């Protein structure tokens, strides 16, 4: 006989099959829930670090793209191009490089964008901090592609101490360094 179904006689005299209930007990479900909770709490910090490192990598690409595009436009249009961080598309904020980046035709000497042509706007940063120089100067590329006097290092810091550097030379060369900046 099958252990799951046993014949029994009903009050009316007919045979019926009793089926054994299949499923999980409350204890089994609680054990699975506890194991899953432990696994999730062990994995969550590493996933957060991975996401923070990915944000730093994305910021490196954002800065490199902005610098390369501005340099390329300066060479092809034979004019000065400026990279200007700005929250309102009106005034440059050179102390906040996490703001959206404007690629502007012209020098933007007075840090305002009223008389300048904004050619491209790149989205705001998702990392904790991006710093570049302490003198408040914007990045400018001359018609030959040089950034003379506007060279420096962008220091990008993430939430958990990870970071990277984007270095701009006087000749307009852009390189990245995987070294974490000391201030991160």
N, C-alpha and C positions, 0 to 999 in steps of 0.2 A: 504494500500500500504506500501511497505517496504520503510523506510526512506533512505536507502542507495542506492536504485535503483529507479529512476523515469523514466517512459517512456517519450520519446520525439520523435517528428517526424523529421526525417532527411530531407534534401532538396529533396531527391528523393521520398519522401512520405512514406518511410518505418519507422517502429518503431525501435528505438535502446534503449539500456539501458545505462544510465549514472551511473557510479559507483563512489561513494564517495571515495576519497583517504584516506587510513588508514596509520597512522604512528605517529611519534613524531614531535612536533614543535621544532624549534631551542631553544626557551626559556626553554622548558622541558628538553632538552638534556643538556643545560648549567647548570640548577639547579642540575641535577644529577651529573654532573661533579664537581661542587663546593662541594657538599655534600661528594662525594668520596674523593676529595682532603683533606678536613678537617679531615675525618676519618683516612686517611693514615698518615697525619702529627701527629695525636694524638697517633697512634699505633707504629710508627717507633721507638721512643726512648725506649719504653719498650721492643721491639723485639731486639734492639741492646744490651740492658742490659742483656737480657736473653741469647743471643748468647755469650756475654763476660763471663757470669757466667758459661756457658757450656764449654767454653775454659779452664777456671780455673779448673773445674771438670775433664776435659780430661787430663790436665797436672798433677793433683794429681794422676790419674790412671797411667799415663806414668811413673812417678817417683816411685810409689809403685811397679809397675811391674818390673822396672829395679832393684830396691833394693831387692825385693823378689827373682828374678831370680839369681842375683849375689850371694846372700846368699845361696840359694839352690845349686848352682853350686860349691861354696866353700866347702860345706859340702859333697856333693856326690863325688867330685873329689879330696878331701883332699888336697887342695891347696889354696893359696891366690887368691882372685878375686878382681878386681878393676873396679870401674865405673868411666869412664873418658869422660867428654864432649870434643868433638873435631869437628872442622869444616872440617878438611882435612884428617882425619884418620892417621895423622903422629904425631901430637903434641897435648897433652892434654891442654885444656884451662880451668883450675878450676875456673876462675872468670866468665865464661859465661855458666851457666847451661841451657840456652835456646838452646844451640847447640845440634846436634845429640849426643846421649849417646852411648858410646862404653863399652861393657862388656868385660873385658880383663882378660885373665888368666895370673896371675903374679902380682907383686907389681907395675910395671910401675913407678919405683922410680925416674927416671930422667924426667918424664913427656913426654917421647917420646914413640911412639908405634912401633918403628922399629923392636925391638927384641921380641915383645910381640905377643901373639896369640889373635886376636879379635874374640870372640865367637859370639857376637850378636851386632847389631847396631839398636838403636831405633831412630825414626824420631825426627826432631827438634821440638821445642815447638812453639805453636801458641799464647802464652800469652805475655804480655809486659815485665815482668821481673821475673826471678827465681834467688834467691840468696841463698847461703849456706856458712856459716862461712866466716870469713875475713882472715884466715891464708893461703888460697890457697891450702889446702890439698884436696886430692881426697878421695872418699869413698872406703875403703878397707874392705873386709871380710876375716877373718882368717879361716883355715880349720874347726874350731869348730862352725863357723857361727857368731862369735863375730865381732863387729866393733870397738874394743877397741881403743880409741884415735882418732877415726874417726866419733864419734857421733856428732849430731848437728841437726839443724832445717832448712829445706828448706822453704823459704818464697816465696809464689807465688802471684803475683799481676796482676790483669787484667786491662783493659783499663779504667774502670769507678770506680775504687776504691774497687772493690770486690777482695777477696783473700782467701787464705787458707794456712795451714801449714802442712808439712809432717815432723814428728819427728822420728829420728833414735837414739836408745839408744845404750849404750856400749855393751849390750848383743845381739844386732842385731834386737831388736824388732822395728817394724815399726808401727807407728800410725799416724792418721790424726787428725787435729784440724780444725774445721770450723771457728775458730776465724780469722778475718781479721788481717794480720800483721800490726803493727803500721805505717810502712813506706809506705803503699799503699795509 
